[in-house]
Amino acid sequence: MTGFARVDGGAEAAPEGGESPIPWTWTWEIRSVNAKGLDLRTRLPSLAEGWESRIRERAQARLARGSVTVTWTLEQADRAKVPQVVVNEPFLREILALQEKLEADGLVYPTAPSLDRLLAIRGVVEVVERVADTAVIAALEAPALADLDRALDGMVEARGREGAKLKAVLETHLDEMAELTGRAVAAAETQPAALRARMADQLALLLEASPPVSEERMVQELALLATKAEVREETDRLTAHVAACRELLSDGGAIGRKLDFLCQELNREANTLCSKAVDLELTGIGVELKTRIERFREQIQNVE
């Protein structure tokens, strides 16, 4: 589920007020890390926040899991970064009105103020950079979202490359689990002798118990011991779950949740195998199998 994609683009758009179109550039960046579901976050200019639903639809059509952050940054193209001169007309009118009043009161001699003197007054002229407004955002929406599609496709490709590497790792873990299951089957064949020894010990304890244990109780205890020692069902299920994992890896698609479920089943069978073991060899195989399953579980958290 981890990945990164970046796409740069640009187009011309005219700000409000009838100005000529100017060039704008943008960048889409998409980052993805592991998560149980699809957790999508967007970082957009305030005027473009209305795009969020369309961004979410596009992401959900391509991604099933991961904590995904989509960022869009917008600025003027370098050739358009010419400062805009803005005259504060209300302030200028106040200055001219004040001069007329002072002349009428005889406090100053009537003079025609020169333009350069008026413009030199602080606050009359401001130099500002053009910023995107609603007209610009509306004009850029179609080409910008087309580039978002390209970025999402790039994210899918990046995650696919990562998944191909991860698949090889998972297959190695499955090979190890299959080999350990085979060893468990072989070790289980030696259990009857160990079981007979344990049953003899158990029977001796029951016969020596005080007060004496009933014949029915002895039969129950021995039957329980015999049942616990049979591990064929567990090894058969382990083999089946490993095969199911291999099939999912071959099929591809969004398989992370299914693998997670199978991993829980694998762990359950390994736990039962350990609890039924009557010798150290089978117990050791069960513990080693649980270790491999845990490593497999850690890796499938990265699978979509």
N, C-alpha and C positions, 0 to 999 in steps of 0.2 A: 504493500500500500504506500510505500515511500516513493517520492518522485518530485521532480521540479521541471517546470516549463516556462519559457519566456518568449513573447512575441512583441516586436516593435511595429508600429504602424503610424499612419498620418493621413490627413485630409484637410481641405480648406473649408472654412465656415465663416459666415459673417455674423458679428455681434449684433445685438439689437440696436436700432437707431439708423439703419440704412447704410452702415459702413460697408466698404468693400470687403470681400472675403479675404481672410488671412490664413496662412497655413498653421496647422496644429499638429503636434506629435504626441503619441501616447505609448505606453508600455503595459502589457499584461504580464503579470507574474503569478504562477500557481504553484503552491507548495503543498505537499501531502505527507502526513505521518500516520502512524498506526492509530486505529480506533475500532471499537466494537461495531459501530454503525457508520453512517455517512454524516459527518458533522461539518457543515459548510459555513464558512465565514467570509464576508466580503469587506473590502476596504476601498471605498469609492469617494470621489469628491461629493460634497453635499448635494449638488444639483443633479447628480447621477444616481442617487440612492433609489430612485424609482425603478432602476434596472434590476434590482436584486431578484425579483421573482423570475425574470427571464434568464438571469445567470443561473439561478438554482435549477430551473428546468433543464437547461443545457448540461449542467454538471450531473444531475441525476440520471440523465439519459446515457451517460458514459461511465459513471463511477458508482460503485455499490457500497464501498467501505472506505474509511480513512477520515482523518481530521484535515480538511482541505481549506486553505486560505487563498482567496482570489483577490488580487490587488490590481487596481487600474490607476495609473498616474497620467495626468494630462498637462501639457504646457505648450506655449507658442514655439513654433519652429525658430531656429536661430535667425533666419533671414527676416522674421516678422517681429523680432524683439526690438522695435523702435519705440522709444518712450512717447507717450501721448500727452500733449500739452492741453490742459484743461483750465479755462478761465472761470474763476469764481464770480460769476456775474452778479449775484445778489450783493456780495461784499463790495464789488466795484461800484454798484449803484449807490450804496450807502456812503461811500467815499465822495462821490460826485454830489450827492444831495447835501452832505455836510459842508462841502466847499461853497455851494450856492447859499446855504444858510449863513455861513460866516461872512460871505460877501454882502448879503442883504443887511446884516447887522453892522457892517462897516468895520469888521474886525480884520479883514484882509483885503488887499487890492484885487479887483477883478482881473484874473488872468486865465487864459485857456490852458488847462493842464496838458502837457505833452504826453503822448502815448508811452514813451519809454519811462517817464517818471511814474506813471500810473502802474505800469507793469512791474516796476521795480519794488513796489510796495509789497511787503511780505504778506502772503496769503491770497494775493490777487491771482497769481499764476501757480498752478501745481503741475508737476510732472509725474505722471502715473503710468504703470504698465497695464496693458489691456488684460482683462481676466475673462474667463469663459462665463457666459451667462446662459440663460435658458434656451435662447435661440441657437447658440453654439452647440450645447449638449444635444438638442433635438436633431440638429443637422449631422452630428457625428455618430449618432446612435447606431445606424445601420452598418457603416464600415467598421466601427469599433467592435460591435458584437460579432461580426464576421471574423475579426482577428481573435476574439475570445474562442470561437470554435476551433481555430487553428491551434491555439494554446492548449485547449482541452485535448485535442487529438495528440499533441505533443506529450501531454501528461500521460495519456493512455500508453503511448509508445514507450515512454521512460519506465513506467511501471511494468510494462511487458518485458523489457530487458532485465529489470531487476527480478521479475518473477522467474525468468528462464534460469538465472543463476540459483535462485532459491529452490527451484524444482529439483535440481541436481542434489542439493543438500538434503532435501526431504527424502528423496529416493534412497540416499545412502542410509539415512536413519531407518527407513522401512526395510532395507536389506538386513540391517543389523537385528531388527526386531524379528524378522522371519528366521534368521539363523538361530537366535536365542529360543524361539518357539520350537524349532526342530530339536535343539538340545534338550528342551524341557520334555518333549515327547520321548526322547531316548532315555532320559533320566527317570521318567515315570515308569518305564518298564522294569526298573530295579526296585520299585517301591513294594511289590508284594512281599519280598523277603523281609524288608524293613518293617512292613506292616505286620507280618506274622509275629515278629519279635515284639513289637509294641503291644499287639493284642495279647500275647502271652504275659507280658509284664502287667498289662491292665487287668487281665483275668486273675493273676496272682494277687494283685492288690484287692480286688473285689472279694476274692475268697477269704482273704485274711482280715477283711473288715470286721469291726466289732461295733454295733451288732451286725450279724451276717446280712449280706445284701441278697435280696430275693432273686430268684432265677430270672424273672421277668426284667428286673432292673439290669442284670448282667447282659441279657440279650440286647436290650436297648443301647447300652453303652458300647458294646462291641459292634452293633449295627451302625451306630453313629460314627465310630472310628473308621469302619470300612467305607462308609459313604464319603467321609471327608477325604479319604485318600484317593479317590477317583478324580483325576484331573483331565480326562479326555475331553469333556465338554468345554473346559476353559481353553485348552490348546486349540480345539477346533474353532472356537469363537475368535481367538487371537489370530489364527490364520485367515479367517473370513474378514476380519476388520482390516488387516494389513492389505488384503486383496482389494477391499473396497476403497481404501486410501489410494492405492495405485491407480484404480480406475478413475477416481476423481481427478487425479493429477493429469491423467491422459486426456480426459474430457475437456479440462480447462473451464473458463468462465468464472463466475463468482462462487467459489467453493470454500471460502474460509470458514463460514459457519458450519458447514457440513463436516469439514475436517476437525473442527473443534469438538463437535459432538462425538465423532468416532474416536477421538483421542480420549475422551472421558470413558468410553466403553472399553478401550484398550487398557486403561489404567484400572478399571474395575476388575477385569479378568486377571490382570497381573496381581492385584491384591488378593483375589481369591486363590490364585495359584500358590502364593506364598503361605496363605493360611492353611492350605491343605497339604503342604509339603511335609513329609515325614523323615526327610534326611537333609543334610546340610547342602548337598549338591543342588537339589532342586530349589531349596531356599535361596541359594546364591544366584541361581539363574533367574529366579523371580525378582530379586532385588536389582540385578543388572538390567533386566527387562524394564522395570519401573524407571530406572535412570534414563534409558534410551527414550522411553515414552515421554518423559518430562522434557528432554531436549527437543523432541519432535513438537511438543506442545508449545514451547517457547518460540520455535520458528514459525509455526502456522499462525501466530499472531500477526505476522507480516503479510499474510495472504488475503487477498480481497475476497 
